[in-house]
């Protein structure tokens, strides 16, 4: 594995999001001095926090899977996730509601989910679910160490026996067809394939290997941090500070001072100069390329995932049919992905994610109030309406979204809203997200694994990239790995690597994952 040559005693990490925090913790554990520079007034990045009339709002991801990856970062400095964040396993992980009026609770416990599938769709589908679950576990084992938790220096690294194992599992077929080999019910097939949207690819075109995301969602367990998702980066920042990191808040990097192919210092908007031996850039790829003065040449322009409209609504009531996470599917399916990824039209029959964090933490809202987060995927600004168009489109789409929620059984939603915040591609673009998408570079084959933007930078031998735009990709688990992989580029392969043990979510009560006994040092 290629690593940063020369001295690496003092590393500046630009960006205190999840990838930057994970990187900082792994660097600190390897004995480096770390300065974290963050342009906002606190840590979190995408996993930020907004306060709105007494409501505490997570501005980014709301679903936490694979928390042992965060625990790895804490363990690097002799700390533990449980010392900073209280986690509750979610049972069910999701509730899926369908346009025909049926509903399914998605359990990550195998026996509970098998019983639920039998109730929902009959014994044949329950048998298919058992076989699907086994396949998802084997797919995860085949991919994690070799294709996800790894630094690629060449596509030739793919030539490994694990590639043959992945092929034998059907990983290079199409996702929807592979899922269809196990289950016939089209509603169930949606539950195990909608995750392709996270990768920015329709299930009909996504590689079956991307079912590893369904493994994380439907097998490994879904958790909720008390205080909301922002509690995770806040805890990581506290652990980093305790381990000796210096966190520079409200400090924007405007220049990299370079000499003889190395960055010697970063300069802040305030004019301050911070000398360093190496730099890890976790900001958005366009911002990183601006700082570097060039973008890597690629045969074709990078494609970005669909975007999303998010309505944060503080309400004076809630609805019994909602779980902590509810997937509300429309009638349409294939047409939905066509609209999002190709035609650039807003969903004519939307599928939505509704999260109610006050289910498990009422303290996120004033007494007697509730917080609802409604996410509606939409085209990014490269294929759909421009960022500027959302000035007028946003309020209209908000009203249509609220009307759709009421049609789907959330009677009185419009009148219940006490406080709200609407986020559209206009806002994502203003935050620096390319093509107005918070989900970054999509996971097409040409933008995955060794073909994804590399985390080493040509022409700047001591600069490393981290975050969802580089290896291994989009999502909370993968950006945590991204930070660890970036640290390994600085320190060498002593950084701890993820095991392929199957994490189990407890069936009830409050719990946190154990300090990972299955995690071991890399060879």
Secondary structure as GFF3:
##gff-version 3
##sequence-region A 1 523
A	DSSP	beta_strand	10	14	.	.	.	ID=ss1
A	DSSP	alpha_helix	18	29	.	.	.	ID=ss2
A	DSSP	beta_strand	33	37	.	.	.	ID=ss3
A	DSSP	beta_strand	49	52	.	.	.	ID=ss4
A	DSSP	beta_strand	55	58	.	.	.	ID=ss5
A	DSSP	beta_strand	64	65	.	.	.	ID=ss6
A	DSSP	alpha_helix	68	76	.	.	.	ID=ss7
A	DSSP	three_ten_helix	81	83	.	.	.	ID=ss8
A	DSSP	beta_strand	87	89	.	.	.	ID=ss9
A	DSSP	beta_strand	94	97	.	.	.	ID=ss10
A	DSSP	beta_strand	103	106	.	.	.	ID=ss11
A	DSSP	alpha_helix	110	121	.	.	.	ID=ss12
A	DSSP	alpha_helix	123	143	.	.	.	ID=ss13
A	DSSP	pi_helix	144	148	.	.	.	ID=ss14
A	DSSP	three_ten_helix	155	158	.	.	.	ID=ss15
A	DSSP	alpha_helix	161	168	.	.	.	ID=ss16
A	DSSP	alpha_helix	175	180	.	.	.	ID=ss17
A	DSSP	alpha_helix	186	191	.	.	.	ID=ss18
A	DSSP	three_ten_helix	194	199	.	.	.	ID=ss19
A	DSSP	three_ten_helix	208	210	.	.	.	ID=ss20
A	DSSP	alpha_helix	211	218	.	.	.	ID=ss21
A	DSSP	beta_strand	222	225	.	.	.	ID=ss22
A	DSSP	alpha_helix	230	242	.	.	.	ID=ss23
A	DSSP	beta_strand	246	248	.	.	.	ID=ss24
A	DSSP	beta_strand	253	259	.	.	.	ID=ss25
A	DSSP	beta_strand	262	268	.	.	.	ID=ss26
A	DSSP	beta_strand	273	275	.	.	.	ID=ss27
A	DSSP	beta_strand	278	281	.	.	.	ID=ss28
A	DSSP	alpha_helix	285	292	.	.	.	ID=ss29
A	DSSP	beta_strand	307	315	.	.	.	ID=ss30
A	DSSP	beta_strand	325	328	.	.	.	ID=ss31
A	DSSP	alpha_helix	334	338	.	.	.	ID=ss32
A	DSSP	pi_helix	339	343	.	.	.	ID=ss33
A	DSSP	beta_strand	352	355	.	.	.	ID=ss34
A	DSSP	three_ten_helix	357	359	.	.	.	ID=ss35
A	DSSP	three_ten_helix	362	364	.	.	.	ID=ss36
A	DSSP	beta_strand	370	378	.	.	.	ID=ss37
A	DSSP	alpha_helix	390	407	.	.	.	ID=ss38
A	DSSP	alpha_helix	413	416	.	.	.	ID=ss39
A	DSSP	beta_strand	417	423	.	.	.	ID=ss40
A	DSSP	alpha_helix	425	430	.	.	.	ID=ss41
A	DSSP	three_ten_helix	434	436	.	.	.	ID=ss42
A	DSSP	three_ten_helix	445	447	.	.	.	ID=ss43
A	DSSP	three_ten_helix	449	451	.	.	.	ID=ss44
A	DSSP	beta_strand	463	465	.	.	.	ID=ss45
A	DSSP	alpha_helix	476	491	.	.	.	ID=ss46
###
